[in-house]
Each structure stands twice: as C-alpha cells, then as structure tokens.
Amino acid sequence: MNEDINIKKAEKHNKPSSWMRYQKSKLYNMRKFKANQDIDIVWQWHSHPTNRKKLHKMDKRILKYMSKGVMIIVIPPVPEENQEPHIVGWYYQKGHRRKPLIKKMVFEIISE
C-alpha cells in the first residue's frame, strides 16, 4: 500500500456520480479489446479499507456493464484494529441468465 494514503481518511468507498461516466469509456475500450483479442481482462484492483470482503454497489455496476470479469479487492493491514491484509476476488458472468453468476475466488498472499 502507498504510505501517503491515510487509511483513516479513506474510510469511504463512494465515488462521485461522474466517476461512472468517466469509467464507461475505459470499460467500453476494455470490452472491445476483449472481443478483438479473445482474452479475459481482470478489472483494476482496489482496496476496501473497512475490511468489507463483499462487492459494493459500484463494484456490481462495473461488472454488470462489462457483463463478464473479475473484481479483485485488496484489504490493507490496519494495526489498530488487528486487521490482517488479504485479497478477495469475485468472478462475475451475466450470460443469458436472469441472475448473474457471482463466485468468490480465494487468493493467498505469499511472501518471500
């Protein structure tokens, strides 16, 4: 994690509404790249400072727009709250279903 980021100030995950408009062009380009190159793209990782492992509303909106992808959530260590660092991944696939398929992916942090 970047030492310049103050975890106490980064308690919120909410983004301004314009953030989604800004990201749509990026998402569109990623979907185009996936279609042309026939490879799956992992969405950029981001952190949940509050130790929440589940997907937030904005995470689900991004995955719904992409229709298929992986959201990787990095949970940083917080010594004051005895929070250990860990990584959680969520696989999302809409397909032709009424409800999307959302599966949890477990990652292991390996240190040398």
C-alpha positions as CSV (number, residue, x, y, z in Angstrom):
1,M,0.0,0.0,0.0
2,N,1.1,3.6,-0.6
3,E,2.3,5.1,2.6
4,D,0.9,8.5,1.6
5,I,-2.7,7.2,1.8
6,N,-4.2,7.9,5.2
7,I,-6.4,4.9,6.0
8,K,-8.5,6.9,8.5
9,K,-9.4,9.4,5.8
10,A,-10.0,6.6,3.2
11,E,-12.9,5.0,5.1
12,K,-15.5,5.7,2.3
13,H,-15.8,3.7,-0.9
14,N,-18.3,6.1,-2.6
15,K,-17.3,7.7,-5.8
16,P,-18.9,10.8,-7.3
17,S,-21.6,10.0,-9.9
18,S,-19.4,11.4,-12.7
19,W,-16.9,8.7,-12.0
20,M,-19.1,6.1,-13.7
21,R,-19.4,8.3,-16.8
22,Y,-15.6,8.7,-16.8
23,Q,-15.0,5.0,-16.5
24,K,-17.5,4.0,-19.2
25,S,-15.2,4.9,-22.0
26,K,-12.5,2.9,-20.3
27,L,-14.9,0.0,-19.8
28,Y,-16.0,0.2,-23.5
29,N,-12.4,0.0,-24.7
30,M,-11.8,-3.0,-22.4
31,R,-14.9,-4.8,-23.8
32,K,-13.7,-4.0,-27.4
33,F,-10.2,-5.3,-26.6
34,K,-11.8,-8.5,-25.1
35,A,-13.9,-9.1,-28.2
36,N,-11.0,-8.5,-30.6
37,Q,-8.2,-10.3,-28.8
38,D,-10.4,-13.1,-27.2
39,I,-8.9,-12.7,-23.8
40,D,-10.5,-12.0,-20.4
41,I,-9.4,-8.8,-18.7
42,V,-9.1,-8.6,-14.9
43,W,-10.5,-5.2,-13.7
44,Q,-8.2,-3.0,-11.8
45,W,-7.8,-3.9,-8.2
46,H,-8.9,-1.6,-5.5
47,S,-8.9,-1.6,-1.7
48,H,-11.7,-1.7,0.9
49,P,-10.2,-0.1,4.0
50,T,-13.2,-1.1,6.1
51,N,-12.4,-4.9,5.8
52,R,-15.6,-5.5,3.7
53,K,-15.0,-8.5,1.5
54,K,-18.3,-8.4,-0.4
55,L,-18.8,-6.3,-3.5
56,H,-20.1,-2.8,-3.1
57,K,-23.0,-1.4,-5.3
58,M,-20.5,0.4,-7.5
59,D,-18.4,-2.8,-8.0
60,K,-21.5,-4.6,-9.2
61,R,-22.4,-1.8,-11.6
62,I,-19.0,-2.0,-13.2
63,L,-19.2,-5.8,-13.5
64,K,-22.7,-5.6,-14.9
65,Y,-21.6,-3.1,-17.5
66,M,-18.7,-5.4,-18.5
67,S,-21.0,-8.5,-18.4
68,K,-18.1,-10.7,-17.5
69,G,-15.0,-10.2,-15.4
70,V,-13.1,-10.4,-12.1
71,M,-13.1,-7.8,-9.4
72,I,-10.1,-8.0,-7.1
73,I,-10.4,-6.4,-3.7
74,V,-7.3,-5.8,-1.6
75,I,-7.9,-5.3,2.1
76,P,-4.9,-3.5,3.7
77,P,-3.5,-4.1,7.2
78,V,-4.8,-1.9,10.0
79,P,-2.7,-2.5,13.1
80,E,-5.1,-0.6,15.4
81,E,-8.0,-2.9,14.5
82,N,-5.9,-6.1,14.3
83,Q,-6.9,-6.3,10.6
84,E,-4.7,-8.7,8.6
85,P,-4.0,-7.9,4.9
86,H,-5.8,-10.2,2.4
87,I,-7.1,-10.4,-1.1
88,V,-10.5,-11.4,-2.3
89,G,-11.6,-11.9,-5.9
90,W,-15.1,-12.1,-7.3
91,Y,-15.9,-13.7,-10.7
92,Y,-18.9,-12.3,-12.4
93,Q,-20.7,-13.6,-15.5
94,K,-24.1,-12.4,-16.7
95,G,-24.6,-14.5,-19.8
96,H,-28.2,-15.3,-20.7
97,R,-29.4,-15.8,-17.1
98,R,-31.9,-13.9,-15.1
99,K,-29.5,-13.5,-12.2
100,P,-25.7,-13.2,-12.8
101,L,-23.3,-15.8,-11.6
102,I,-21.1,-14.4,-8.9
103,K,-18.4,-16.7,-7.4
104,K,-15.8,-15.9,-4.7
105,M,-12.2,-16.5,-5.6
106,V,-9.7,-17.1,-2.8
107,F,-6.2,-15.7,-3.2
108,E,-3.2,-16.4,-0.9
109,I,-0.6,-13.8,-0.1
110,I,2.8,-15.3,-0.5
111,S,5.8,-13.5,1.0
112,E,9.4,-14.4,0.2
